[in-house]
Amino acid sequence: MDLFANLWMGLSIALTPMNVLYLLAGAMIGMIVGIIPGFGPSAGLAILLPVTFGMDPVGAVVMLAAIYYASMYGGTITSILLNTPGESATVASTFDGYPLARQGRAGPALVMQAVASFVGGTVGVVLITLLAPLFALLARNFGPPEYFLLAMMGMLLLVVMVGGNWRLGVISALIGFALGTVGVDLETGQQRFTFGSAELIGGIDFIPVAIGLFGLGELYFSLWQGLHLSRTGSIVDYHRERRFWPEARDFIETRMTLVRGSLLGFVVGVIPGAGATIASLMSYSIEKSVSREPERFGKGAMAGLVGPEAANNAASAGAMVPLLTLGIPGSASTAVLLAAFLLWGLRPGPLLMSQNPEFAWGLIASMYLGNIALLALNIFAIPLFVWMVKTPYRILAPAVILVCTIGTYSVNGSIVETWLMFVAGIFGFFMKMFGFSPAALVLALVLGKLAEEALRQTLTISRGSFMIFLERPTSLWIIGITAAVLLVAPLLRRAQPRD
């Protein structure tokens, strides 16, 4: 009964006029972020985070979360119409989505991806509702040793799973930890690496770094690839489609695909560091292997589009479970969300649902409403999104730079942080070029101080002995789970697309 009472309380919070407005704004912005090729939700979240300053914390996080999962919807539109995935999680959607469009079935393909995204996202939120309280209950006996191990677990898994080369991922994380030490020492009160600058006494804020690495870094890399010189536009004429709505056989043939993709995506999403990309590619492989006509895949099989779409949206929902209950972000996007929670004074973890039930359940309830809104947006705003796909990148690029600059400066009114953002953008460009992991750097910057504080508290409790990590059953479980996932990481990493 408590579950339904909490969900009802969350719905009453999510349905307030302002929160509904924030939700719809986040859904629309997330769709646009997903449509821009190579941009991705992490860049969109980092750039738009300053916009939420001055908002109610619940409304702010509802909007940011909507941007996160809505980008999964939007990223598939370019996959289908242009054969250009909005981000890596929608790569698998190009395999059969684009051939369907070439066959004059862009309309049915776009509608079916909207339905698959809705089913996957809704199944994911239902499972969050059922499992998140259980995760939080199990984690309530966590102390400083467990919090330190959780921070290291999230860091290690993200480095291994997201980074193309784990060595480069480790280097990226170490750079993030180094940046996190700038400021005042937590124990002695002495300044560290401030070089006499008053601007650095408070440390390096993650916002200019995240905006620079994800927003400008991705933009510079796209410009370096010549995207601003390419002729954008879909070869598919939406208005001359043979048929807009899917046929009955499309739903019949993919009914079990929706179930398999949704459940697989959620399970993979819960694993910190695995993410929607692996979920979508695993789903595609499974659907091809169980199909009676595997030769159709790659040539316009609807199951080859529906499976990955259900999986990547369910994975996005699944990633919220460890984020909310353990404070472990499993991707660049959830790392930015974690930073947003901390910015608002909300610390995700075992006590979040008991200490801030209005926030936690309001966010979960908003995801039900968000998926309904996105289903309607996807179906009825398809002509608008087709028009947006044709917008030249040379027009989008200056707009992105302007938004990044205004957003960074508006946080603290600091010119130093604005210049830091541009430096981080250049640094992010080279990280992208040489295979380093901006996500690992930002996550280490966010978790660095938390991990340092937890480690010092742990060593104070144990009087300097590291054996405390092996003497506590919960710590041993965390170490065991981390080791198990790291052992299978090479197999999962092979499923990721290579640049």
C-alpha positions as a printed Julia matrix, in Angstrom:
499×3 Matrix{Float64}:
  0.0     0.0     0.0
  2.9     2.35    0.74
  4.03    1.95   -2.85
  0.73    3.17   -4.27
  0.46    5.92   -1.68
  3.94    7.17   -2.57
  3.19    6.99   -6.29
 -0.06    8.88   -5.8
  1.82   11.53   -3.81
  4.37   11.74   -6.65
  1.6    12.17   -9.24
  0.04   14.99   -7.21
  3.41   16.76   -7.24
  4.16   16.07  -10.9
  0.72   17.27  -12.01
  1.07   20.78  -10.59
  0.81   23.32  -13.43
  4.43   24.5   -13.22
  5.87   20.99  -13.07
  3.77   19.94  -16.06
  5.08   22.99  -17.93
  8.68   22.11  -17.02
  8.06   18.51  -18.05
  6.7    19.47  -21.47
  9.54   21.95  -21.99
 12.1    19.29  -21.08
 10.46   16.75  -23.4
 10.52   19.16  -26.34
 14.09   20.29  -25.65
 15.21   16.68  -25.26
 13.71   15.81  -28.62
 15.59   18.7   -30.24
 18.83   17.71  -28.49
 18.42   14.16  -29.75
 17.8    15.33  -33.31
 21.07   17.29  -33.54
 23.59   14.72  -34.86
 26.54   14.03  -32.56
 25.23   16.26  -29.77
 23.7    13.85  -27.29
 21.87   14.22  -23.96
 25.0    14.84  -21.87
 25.85   17.95  -23.88
 22.25   19.16  -23.77
 22.02   18.65  -20.01
 25.32   20.39  -19.36
 24.42   23.4   -21.5
 20.9    23.79  -20.13
 21.72   23.18  -16.46
 22.23   26.92  -15.75
 18.73   27.59  -17.1
 17.28   25.74  -14.09
 18.81   28.12  -11.55
 16.06   29.9    -9.67
 13.57   27.12  -10.36
 11.99   24.87   -7.76
 14.34   21.86   -7.24
 11.65   19.3    -8.12
 10.63   21.16  -11.26
 14.26   21.65  -12.27
 15.16   17.97  -11.98
 11.89   16.92  -13.64
 12.84   19.06  -16.64
 16.45   17.8   -16.74
 15.34   14.17  -16.48
 12.85   14.75  -19.3
 15.65   16.11  -21.47
 17.65   12.97  -20.66
 15.1    10.34  -21.68
 13.46   12.44  -24.41
 16.76   12.63  -26.3
 16.46    8.87  -26.86
 13.25    9.5   -28.77
 14.73   12.33  -30.84
 17.98   10.58  -31.72
 16.13    8.0   -33.78
 14.53   10.54  -36.11
 17.84   11.32  -37.81
 18.72    7.61  -37.74
 15.64    6.86  -39.82
 15.57    9.9   -42.1
 19.28   10.62  -42.62
 21.02    7.39  -41.63
 22.78    9.57  -39.04
 22.3     8.51  -35.4
 21.76   11.38  -33.0
 24.01    9.54  -30.54
 25.6     6.11  -30.07
 22.48    4.65  -28.41
 20.54    5.03  -31.67
 23.18    3.52  -33.94
 21.3     0.21  -34.08
 18.19    2.07  -35.27
 19.94    2.99  -38.52
 20.37   -0.67  -39.49
 16.71   -1.11  -40.46
 15.21    2.33  -39.86
 16.92    3.95  -42.83
 16.14    1.06  -45.24
 12.49    1.35  -44.19
 12.56    5.05  -45.07
 14.16    4.28  -48.43
 11.28    1.9   -49.12
  8.76    4.73  -48.62
  7.9     3.63  -45.06
  9.41    6.51  -43.1
  6.02    7.36  -41.58
  5.33    3.85  -40.23
  8.94    3.6   -39.06
  8.71    6.87  -37.12
  5.38    5.89  -35.56
  6.64    2.42  -34.61
  9.79    3.85  -33.03
  7.59    6.21  -31.01
  5.46    3.29  -29.83
  8.53    1.18  -29.03
 10.14    4.05  -27.14
  6.92    4.59  -25.18
  6.57    0.91  -24.28
 10.24    0.57  -23.32
 10.23    3.77  -21.29
  6.96    2.91  -19.52
  8.06   -0.64  -18.67
 11.28    0.85  -17.32
  9.42    3.33  -15.09
  7.09    0.6   -13.78
 10.12   -1.47  -12.82
 11.73    1.6   -11.21
  8.57    2.02   -9.11
  8.77   -1.59   -7.95
 12.52   -1.95   -7.48
 13.82    1.45   -6.38
 12.36    1.21   -2.84
 13.88   -2.28   -2.51
 17.32   -1.02   -3.6
 17.07    1.87   -1.16
 16.02   -0.44    1.68
 18.95   -2.77    1.1
 21.39    0.14    1.01
 20.27    1.89    4.2
 23.04    0.32    6.29
 25.73    1.91    4.13
 28.47    3.83    5.91
 31.54    5.79    4.75
 33.37    2.62    3.53
 30.4     1.65    1.35
 29.98    5.17   -0.01
 33.65    5.26   -0.98
 33.42    1.86   -2.69
 30.25    2.91   -4.52
 31.99    6.02   -5.83
 34.94    3.9    -6.98
 32.55    1.32   -8.46
 30.73    3.91  -10.55
 34.05    5.39  -11.63
 35.66    2.07  -12.59
 32.64    0.77  -14.47
 32.2     3.99  -16.39
 35.9     4.03  -17.31
 35.82    0.44  -18.53
 32.45    0.5   -20.28
 32.26    3.99  -21.77
 35.87    4.63  -22.65
 36.96    3.0   -25.92
 40.38    2.36  -24.33
 40.38    1.7   -20.6
 43.87    3.14  -20.17
 42.74    6.43  -21.7
 39.65    6.26  -19.51
 41.81    5.9   -16.39
 43.91    8.89  -17.45
 40.73   10.91  -18.02
 39.48    9.99  -14.54
 42.79   10.92  -12.94
 42.64   14.33  -14.61
 39.14   14.76  -13.18
 40.29   13.77   -9.7
 43.21   16.21   -9.99
 40.86   19.04  -10.92
 38.68   18.06   -7.96
 41.54   18.69   -5.52
 41.72   22.37   -6.44
 40.37   24.57   -3.66
 40.38   24.19    0.12
 41.55   20.95    1.75
 38.63   19.3     3.55
 40.68   18.38    6.65
 43.33   21.05    7.11
 41.57   24.05    5.59
 44.66   24.86    3.52
 44.42   26.03   -0.09
 45.43   23.49   -2.72
 46.58   24.33   -6.25
 44.83   27.72   -6.32
 48.04   29.53   -7.42
 46.96   32.57   -5.44
 43.71   32.99   -7.38
 40.68   33.96   -5.31
 38.48   32.53   -8.08
 39.81   29.02   -7.4
 39.45   28.97   -3.6
 36.01   27.42   -3.94
 37.34   24.8    -6.36
 36.66   24.22  -10.03
 32.95   24.14  -10.69
 31.79   21.22  -12.79
 29.36   23.36  -14.82
 31.89   25.23  -17.05
 33.93   22.03  -17.38
 30.9    19.94  -18.37
 29.56   22.57  -20.78
 32.99   22.91  -22.37
 33.76   19.2   -22.65
 30.35   18.03  -23.82
 28.83   21.08  -25.5
 31.76   22.86  -27.17
 33.94   19.76  -27.41
 31.3    17.87  -29.4
 30.64   20.97  -31.5
 34.32   21.52  -32.34
 34.69   17.85  -33.24
 31.66   17.99  -35.56
 33.05   21.12  -37.24
 36.45   19.43  -37.61
 34.69   16.54  -39.36
 33.21   19.04  -41.8
 29.6    18.65  -40.73
 29.04   22.38  -41.34
 30.05   21.89  -44.98
 27.79   18.91  -45.62
 24.46   19.32  -47.28
 21.86   18.38  -44.69
 18.39   17.21  -45.52
 16.47   13.99  -45.79
 16.16   12.07  -49.02
 12.76   10.99  -47.72
  9.83   13.17  -48.7
  7.46   12.81  -45.78
  4.49   14.27  -47.65
  4.76   11.72  -50.47
  4.76    8.68  -48.24
  2.64    5.79  -49.45
  1.2     5.33  -45.95
  1.74    7.24  -42.73
  0.35    4.8   -40.15
  1.84    1.35  -39.58
 -0.05   -1.7   -40.78
 -1.6    -4.24  -38.43
  1.12   -6.77  -39.27
  3.77   -4.35  -37.99
  2.25   -4.48  -34.52
  1.6    -8.23  -34.66
  5.13   -9.09  -35.79
  6.77   -6.93  -33.11
  4.58   -7.61  -30.07
  7.12   -9.97  -28.45
  9.98   -7.81  -29.68
  8.62   -5.0   -27.51
  8.6    -7.27  -24.46
 12.09   -8.68  -25.03
 13.62   -5.3   -25.81
 12.04   -3.58  -22.8
 13.07   -6.21  -20.25
 16.58   -6.61  -21.69
 17.08   -2.85  -21.82
 16.06   -2.34  -18.21
 18.34   -5.09  -16.91
 21.32   -3.77  -18.89
 20.5    -0.19  -17.85
 20.6    -1.05  -14.14
 24.21   -2.25  -14.52
 26.32    0.87  -13.88
 28.4     1.68  -16.94
 26.6    -0.59  -19.41
 24.13    1.91  -20.84
 21.63    2.25  -23.66
 24.14    1.67  -26.47
 24.95   -1.86  -25.37
 21.28   -2.56  -24.64
 20.16   -1.52  -28.13
 22.87   -3.5   -29.91
 22.24   -6.59  -27.77
 18.53   -6.31  -28.55
 19.23   -6.09  -32.28
 21.43   -9.2   -32.13
 18.81  -11.14  -30.17
 15.98  -10.18  -32.52
 18.01  -11.24  -35.53
 18.9   -14.55  -33.93
 15.3   -15.45  -32.98
 13.74  -14.23  -36.22
 12.37  -16.71  -38.73
 13.62  -14.41  -41.49
 17.02  -13.14  -40.36
 17.9   -12.26  -43.95
 15.42   -9.33  -43.77
 17.49   -7.61  -41.09
 19.48   -4.74  -42.49
 17.03   -4.44  -45.37
 14.02   -2.98  -43.58
 12.82   -5.39  -40.86
 10.49   -3.6   -38.44
 11.67   -5.8   -35.55
 15.21   -4.57  -36.2
 13.99   -1.04  -35.42
 11.5    -1.76  -32.65
 13.79   -3.96  -30.52
 16.67   -1.48  -30.15
 14.26    1.41  -29.59
 12.44   -0.37  -26.76
 15.79   -1.42  -25.28
 17.53    1.96  -25.28
 14.56    3.73  -23.68
 14.14    1.02  -21.03
 17.89    1.22  -20.36
 17.61    4.98  -19.81
 14.94    4.32  -17.2
 16.96    1.48  -15.67
 19.98    3.74  -15.23
 17.92    5.87  -12.85
 17.74    3.01  -10.31
 21.43    3.0    -9.26
 21.52    6.78   -9.64
 18.62    7.42   -7.26
 19.2     4.62   -4.75
 23.01    4.26   -4.71
 24.22    7.55   -6.15
 26.04    5.73   -8.94
 25.82    7.33  -12.39
 26.35    4.84  -15.17
 26.86    7.22  -18.09
 27.87   10.76  -18.99
 24.23   11.86  -18.93
 23.5    10.45  -15.48
 26.79   11.92  -14.24
 25.49   15.37  -15.21
 22.17   14.54  -13.53
 24.04   13.53  -10.38
 25.85   16.85  -10.44
 22.5    18.61  -10.81
 21.09   16.77   -7.79
 24.1    17.78   -5.69
 23.78   21.35   -6.94
 20.25   21.44   -5.56
 21.35   19.99   -2.22
 19.87   16.56   -2.98
 22.28   13.68   -2.45
 21.13   10.53   -4.29
 21.61    7.39   -2.26
 19.92    5.03    0.2
 18.32    7.84    2.22
 16.97    9.89   -0.68
 13.57    8.19   -0.83
 13.04    8.46    2.93
 14.46   11.95    3.48
 13.18   13.54    0.26
 10.14   11.43   -0.77
  8.47   14.36   -2.54
 11.46   14.79   -4.81
 12.08   11.09   -5.48
  8.47   10.09   -6.13
  7.67   13.32   -7.95
 10.51   12.53  -10.36
  9.39    8.9   -10.85
  5.76    9.94  -11.41
  6.83   12.6   -13.89
  8.47    9.89  -16.01
  5.08    8.23  -16.53
  3.65   11.53  -17.75
  6.77   12.29  -19.78
  6.51    9.09  -21.79
  2.87    9.83  -22.62
  3.77   13.37  -23.71
  6.65   12.09  -25.82
  4.46    9.53  -27.57
  2.09   12.32  -28.64
  4.97   14.61  -29.6
  6.67   11.94  -31.67
  3.59   11.09  -33.67
  1.98   14.5   -34.22
  5.13   16.62  -34.53
  6.88   14.42  -37.1
  6.56   17.04  -39.88
  8.17   19.65  -37.61
 11.08   17.37  -36.77
 11.59   16.49  -40.42
 11.89   20.21  -41.14
 14.37   20.64  -38.25
 16.54   17.82  -39.59
 17.08   19.94  -42.72
 18.43   22.93  -40.73
 22.08   23.46  -41.79
 24.66   22.79  -39.09
 26.39   26.08  -39.89
 23.3    27.81  -38.45
 23.09   25.57  -35.38
 26.79   25.88  -34.43
 26.85   29.65  -33.63
 23.62   29.27  -31.68
 25.13   26.49  -29.56
 28.26   28.56  -28.81
 26.1    31.54  -27.79
 23.94   29.41  -25.47
 27.04   27.83  -23.89
 28.62   31.23  -23.22
 25.5    32.84  -21.79
 24.72   29.75  -19.69
 28.2    29.56  -18.16
 28.46   33.26  -17.39
 24.99   33.36  -15.85
 25.93   30.82  -13.16
 28.27   33.01  -11.1
 28.86   36.0   -13.37
 32.49   34.89  -13.64
 34.65   35.69  -16.67
 37.22   33.18  -15.36
 34.65   30.37  -15.53
 33.64   31.48  -19.02
 37.25   31.25  -20.2
 37.53   27.92  -18.38
 34.58   26.69  -20.43
 36.32   27.6   -23.72
 39.54   25.94  -22.56
 37.54   22.85  -21.55
 35.93   22.89  -25.0
 39.32   22.76  -26.72
 40.44   20.09  -24.28
 37.23   18.13  -24.96
 37.86   18.32  -28.71
 41.28   16.71  -28.33
 39.91   14.15  -25.88
 37.29   13.17  -28.44
 39.87   13.04  -31.22
 42.32   10.82  -29.35
 39.81    8.55  -27.64
 39.85    9.89  -24.08
 36.65    9.89  -22.01
 35.1    13.28  -21.15
 32.44   11.4   -19.18
 35.07    9.83  -16.91
 36.69   13.23  -16.32
 33.43   14.94  -15.37
 32.32   12.04  -13.19
 35.67   12.03  -11.35
 35.4    15.8   -10.86
 31.9    15.38   -9.39
 32.66   12.34   -7.23
 36.21   13.31   -6.27
 35.38   15.38   -3.19
 32.66   12.94   -2.08
 35.06   10.0    -2.4
 37.84   11.87   -0.6
 35.53   12.76    2.28
 34.24    9.17    2.57
 37.78    7.73    2.47
 39.01   10.05    5.21
 36.01    9.2     7.38
 36.63    5.51    6.76
 40.3     5.7     7.73
 39.38    7.7    10.83
 36.95    4.95   11.87
 39.49    2.18   11.19
 42.44    4.14   12.59
 44.22    4.05    9.25
 43.59    0.4     8.38
 42.32   -0.47    4.89
 41.22   -3.89    6.18
 37.88   -2.28    7.08
 36.81   -2.74    3.48
 37.21   -6.52    3.86
 35.67   -6.77    7.32
 32.22   -5.37    6.47
 29.81   -7.74    4.62
 28.22   -4.94    2.57
 31.64   -3.73    1.44
 32.54   -7.26    0.36
 29.34   -7.47   -1.68
 30.13   -4.21   -3.45
 33.68   -5.37   -4.18
 32.36   -8.69   -5.49
 29.75   -7.1    -7.75
 32.31   -4.65   -9.1
 34.76   -7.46   -9.85
 32.06   -9.56  -11.54
 30.95   -6.74  -13.82
 34.55   -5.85  -14.67
 35.16   -9.46  -15.7
 32.31   -9.41  -18.23
 33.06   -5.83  -19.33
 35.32   -6.89  -22.25
 32.47   -8.95  -23.7
 29.97   -6.1   -23.37
 32.45   -3.57  -24.74
 32.75   -5.57  -27.97
 29.09   -4.83  -28.61
 29.71   -1.09  -28.71
 30.11    0.59  -32.11
 33.6     1.72  -33.01
 34.24    5.15  -34.44
